[in-house]
Amino acid sequence: MKTSKMENPHSLSISIVFDGLLVGIFAGCIAVIYRILLNHAESLLFRIIDFTKGNAFYIAGWFAVLIILGLIVGRLVKWDEMCSGSGIPQVQGEMKGYISQNWVSVLITKITGGTLSILGGLSLGREGPSVQLGAMAAKGLAKITGKSKTKERIMEVCGSGAGLAAAFNAPLAGIMFALEEIQKNFNSSMLVCVTAGALTSDFISKNVFGLSPVFEFQLKSALPLKYYGLLILLGIILGAAGALYNCVMLKGQDIYKKLSFLKPEYRTVIPFLVSGVLCYCLPSVLAGGHAMITRLESGHLLIGSMVLLLLGKFLFSAVSFGSGAPGGIFFPLLILGAYIGSIYGTSVTGLTGISQDYIINFIILAMAGFFTAIVRAPITGVILIAEMTGTFEHFLSLAVVSLTAYVIAHLLKSEPIYESLLGRILAKKGLKTTDAAEGKVLSSFVVGTTCLAVGKKIKDVAWPEHCLIVTISRGKEEIIAKGSTVVHSGDTLVVLVEEDYLGMVTESFQLICGEITAG
């Protein structure tokens, strides 16, 4: 019998790698272009501040420009509301089947709106948008090349990881974020594709921005085990602070909605005007927060100054993000975490007498813990901070702080920020995450030559409970799964799984499909 290409697992593996490489190139280039534009926009912003400072006529002119920028950004959001905010909830919604984004429109509006927002000084980050841009670049590539819906979905997950890898120069974090936060399982085929994409994207990014880590903190040594009680306390503080952050970000959106006398497209002018005031009284809190990190790295800030910058950045982030302007919270929240860690470290070293060299440790640990409390992705948080600081020697301390913060945020009943934001997007569209699809995720599994189901009808295979085979991807063909459908080697099974049983069902399918072996 003639063996078709779709039945050859080696050909399928090569195809997955090739798709990942291609997505990495496109998503990486888009994310790098976006990063370059934001860097130039932020640089231009501070040059404008220096030029206009002290001249009332120039300051008035800059406020006029800010109003125009706010109106343009508002119009872009009205044109395509999917460009609003971070972009990560939109990608999650698409993966769950709630949302279908226009990839061309999102690429145009997100890049344009995000660049103008940073030029206007809004406290927003590039990383969330880079995830969305990477996913949309991948979706566009899948559409252009005529990929099946299943492969399109895999490529979008790959693109989201590639976007984050390029934004942070952190390929491992990109891989982990795509699997932990976007895909929410560790399917081996998905892992291969995402890995290829993230590494390719990171290679492109490093060729443009260099090999240096994002943060230049110089760690001298790991924190001794006898001080780990201080890490538990730090984790508790960060868990509570993360819960407060999520609450305030969502309240910020609620306050804007109550401004019924202003049309939604005009509300984005508010953060631009606030930015105009901050330009001349507290400029360090503007844009992503690189100016704040530079000041922190200098090591010359007093606790009072750090508290002022922390509060200023926190409140302005709520004002900026709540307006719906295109931009994320990823990098700004890391800046806030760093300042919490610096304040904590400075206080602890002063009270206990331990070496001030460990203040840097507390800064790095606090970034991971604060991220985990807000996003609820501890593995990504630990790996991300390790890559961004260029050190992998502190996994134990990072894990202690992150897990403590995770538990505290959970006990305080703070929902992960991106899930809360997705719920609001769906509510606006008249959908609810409490519909029938609640607690269910789509997973995909590749049927290998050793699969126990090859040549059998679906109804004759002992599949695990708590799941439903929805479709079978066979080459470029999408087949609705029926009891009489025969499984072939090389098929990709798309399965709807109850989230509470995801681990058990995933392992069972991997065993049946031959992706892993028993024992």
ZIVENVEN-V138577 format. One record per helix or strand of 2 or more residues. SS is the DSSP state (2 for helix, 1 for strand). FROM is the first residue (numbers start at 1). TO is the last residue. If there is no record, write none. Layout:
ss = [SS;SS]
from = [FROM;FROM]
to = [TO;TO]
This chain:
ss = [2;2;2;2;2;2;2;2;2;2;2;2;2;2;2;2;2;2;2;2;1;2;1;1;1;2]
from = [5;9;56;81;88;103;127;149;171;188;225;264;283;290;303;330;356;378;395;417;440;458;467;477;492;499]
to = [7;52;79;83;95;119;144;168;183;209;257;278;285;298;322;352;375;389;411;428;446;460;474;480;498;513]
